[in-house]
């Protein structure tokens, strides 16, 4: 089970890289790319799986931290979905929407690494 957990952590980090990397790469002309939505879904799915593995692996967990991260991840997912839909229709994507997707994902990374 530890191997499954570690693979989920790896995929979770890849999801964060997809969101934040594209956001940083597009900073001069902010947009929401469809791959950011894919990264958000990857993060949500792997995060939920990891939360389910915590009791199985008898790990100590900060459930307040995980709850905050889950709420932020859901918001990122919804915003990335809206941005992806606008991107595919060729509609303009506001800087606020684009920066919210990347900024909130970066906030989630900060919470994961800095909140003990």
PyMOL commands that set and color helices and strands:
alter all, ss='L'
color gray80, all
select helices_A, chain A and resi 2-25+27-29+34-56+63-89+95-114
alter helices_A, ss='H'
color red, helices_A
deselect
rebuild
show_as cartoon
